[in-house]
Structures are given as structure tokens and as C-alpha cells.
């Protein structure tokens, strides 16, 4: 790896535990990982192993009990809540199993919303929203509300919304888990196309081993540690 480059995401010794009765349940016990630009990484582990917890910590939604999360070289452990929120809003995108689109807004308006929150004008937000929807094959559906879209179309709108502010890091939690195999494949292809076209780093939690095998790298959570797998 070129030493002049830096990882988009670096996890160092991440620990997380939750109180359980009189003791604690250790979910993460010192997890380490690096994600680089233009790279898709699958996170594969059984339910309850800590995938969602790891994504929440990587996305600055939750603080670890130990260790350091670096986003584009910025150490986040010492950042205040406002600084973490700004970094998350500007540099991190999220895609979930359920799209969580705003039902009263059109596809374009759903993609415009995070841009306008970040301070972009309505005109520029709409221009970029339409550009993203066109890239994802949804130009003709831009003015449709979520209830008028198929499941796959809704999830592609959610992906467009996640990357609307041009983040460096995309975190996805079972983004195709609620879709049939054919639709899941179309959504996955769209997601990978964006990763490679924009230089994103993507960490994608999935139970789908076929999709995981098509990503650049695969990580597994074992006994609270991240392990690279073939």
C-alpha cells in the first residue's frame, strides 16, 4: 500500500461491552481494521455477533468503550458531539436494510434533503439529486413518492441519499436483506458502481455470501475481533 495514502477508516483496538445482569457482555474485544478509497469490504458474521454495533461505532453513532476510530486521519475519540455530528454528516453515508425514505417527499426530494441540511441551495441540491438518480437508473422515477416505487427502486433512492453529500465512507447494514435475489443483485451492482466511480470506501454488513464474495475484501467478527477471510 502506498504510504502517502491514508485509510478512509481506521479502527484500532475497538472495544464495546453492554451491561447484562450483574456483569457485562463483551461484543468487541479490540477490533482492528483499515478501509481504503475505492474499496468495498464485506462484514460477515452471525446475527448477534456485533455487526451493527461495529457499524454504529465506525459511523460515530456510538462511542466505543476503548480504542480509536479515525475517519480520513481524524481521531474522533476526543471530538465533542457537535464535531462528531458534523464529521458524520459531511463524510459518512448510511444505508440500512429498510430504506427509511420520507413518504411525503418524492425520490428527488428525499435525495435533496441531506444536501439542504448541509447548506446546499435548493437548486444545486436538486441538480445533484437528479444526477444521482439518473446514474442509478431512476431518472424517470425522480418525481414519484416512495409508495409509487418498487422495493428495489426505494433502496436505490436510499443509496443516492446516502451519497448525496459526497461522503468518503459508506456504511451499509444488510442493504439487500429485504429484497428478492434478482432485485438484490441489481441494487448491489448499483452500489458497487458508485463505490468504484466515486472513490468511496464501503463497509457492508451482509448475510449474503454470494454478494460478499464479489467485494474486494471480506471481514468476519470472531470472538469480538475482526478477521480477514478469503
N, C-alpha and C positions, 0 to 999 in steps of 0.2 A: 504493500500500500504506500502511495506517495506521501511522504512525511509532511509535505507542505499543506496537505489537505487535513481537514478535521472532520470527525464524525458529526452527523446531524444530531444524533442522540447517543449519549454515553451514560450507561448505568454502572455504577461502581458500588459493590457491596450492599445492594439494596435489601433491607430487612423490613418485614412488616408482620406484626402479630396482633391478634384480637383477644380480648378477654373472653374466657369460656369457663363459666362456673367460678371455681376458686383459683383457676390457673389461666394459662394463655395458650392459644392455638397459633403456632408459628406457620405462616403462609409462605413468606420469603425469608431465606436464611443467609443472604449475602450474594444476591444475583448480580451478575456482570454481563454486559453486552454492549456492542457498538453497532450503530446503523450508519451507513454511508449514503451519499447522494446517488440517485438513480437506482436505488436498491430496494427490492421487495423481500421482506422477511416474514415467513410464516411462523406463528406461535401455536404449537400443537401440544395439547395436554388434556387429560381427562377433566370432566366437569368437577369443580371444587378444588382444582389444583392451584388456582391463583391467577389465571389468565387475566380476568377482568381487573383484579387488584393491581397487577403489574401495569396494565394499560392506563389505569387511573393515575398511578404514580408517575408513569412516563409522561402523561398528559397534564401533569401539575394539578390534577383534580383532587389529589390526596397526597399527604406528606408521608414519606416513609419513616419508620422508627429508627432507621440507621442507613448510612450510605449517602451517595450523592447522585443527583440527576443533572446532567449537563445538556443543554439544548444549544447547538451551534457554539459550543465553547463557553457558554454562560453557566456558571454554577448556580443552581437555584435554591440550595438549602438555606441561604442567608437572605433570600428575597422576601419582601413583605407581600401580603396578599394582593395589593394593587399591582405590584410589579409582576407577580406570577400571572395575574389575570391578563395583563397587557401582553405578556410574552405568549401566553396560551392563545389569546385572540389573534395575534398577528403572525405567529409562526407554527401553530399546531392546528390541524384539522381532524375532526372526528366523524366516523361513520359507524352506525350501530346496526344491529340486526333488524330493528324496526326503524323505519325512516324518520319518524317524528317530524314530518312536514306540517307546516301551519295550514290547517284545512281551508281557511277562508281566503288564502292567498293563492295566486297562480304559481305555476312552476317557476316562471321568471322572477316573480316577487319573492318566492322562497329563497332563491339564489341571491337576489339583491339585498335581502335583509342584513346578513352579516357584514356586507360591504358598507352599507349605510351606517351601521352601528360603529364601524371602524372609521367613519368620517368621510367616505367617498360620496360624491354627489349622486343624486338620483340618476342623472343622465349617464354618467360613467358606470355606475353600478349596473344599469340595465344593459349597456353595451357589452360589458364583460359577461353578464349573465347569459345573454343571447349567444355570445361566442362560445361559452362553455357548453350550453345546451346543444348547440349545433355540433360541436365536437363529439358529443356523446350521442348523437343521432336523435335529438329531441327537438329540433328546431320547430317542427310542426306542432309540438305539444306545449310550447312555451306559455301560451295563454290559457291552458287548461288547469283546473284545480286538481288537487290530489285524488279526489273521488272519481275523477274522469280519466285517471291514468291506471295502467296495469301495475302489478306489484313490481315488476322489473323496471318499468319506467319511473315509478316512485323512488326506487332505490338509486337509479342513475341521477335523478334530481338531487337526492341526498348527497351523492358523491360530488356533484357540481357545487352544491352549497358548501361542502367541506373544504373544497379547494378554492373557493371564490376569492379569498384574501391572499392567495398565492403563498400558502404555508410551506415551510421546509420539511415538516414532518406530518405524516398522515397516520393516524391510529384507527384501526377498524376492528370491531368486536363482532365476529360472526356476520359479516356484511351480506353473505348469501344464504345464511342459515334458514331464512324464512321463505326461500324461493324453490321452485321445482328445478331439477337438474339442468334443463335446457336454458331457462331464464338465468339461473345462477351462473352458467358459463358465459352468457352474454354480458352480465354485469361484471364478472371477473375480468373479461377481456377489456372492457371499457376502463376498469380501474387500473390494470397493468399498463394500458396505453398511456394513461395520464401520468403514471409514475415515470415512465421512460421518456415521455415528451417534455416533462417539466422539471425533471431532476429531483423530484420528491424522494424522500426516504419513507417507506411504508412498513409498518409493523401490523400484521394482520392475524388476529386470533381466529382459528378455524378448526372445525372437526373434520372438514373435507380433505382427506389425504390426497385425493387426485389434484385438487387445486393447490395444496401445499407443495406438491412435487413440481409444480410449474413455476414456483417462485425462485428467486435467486439463492436464498438460504432458508434453512429450517432450524428453529429453536424449539426445544422441549423443556418444560418445567418438571424437574425431578427432585423431590425432597427439598423444595424451596430454592433450587439453583437452576440457572439457565444452562442448558447443554446443547451444543451444536450437533445436529444429526445429519445423516446422509440423505 
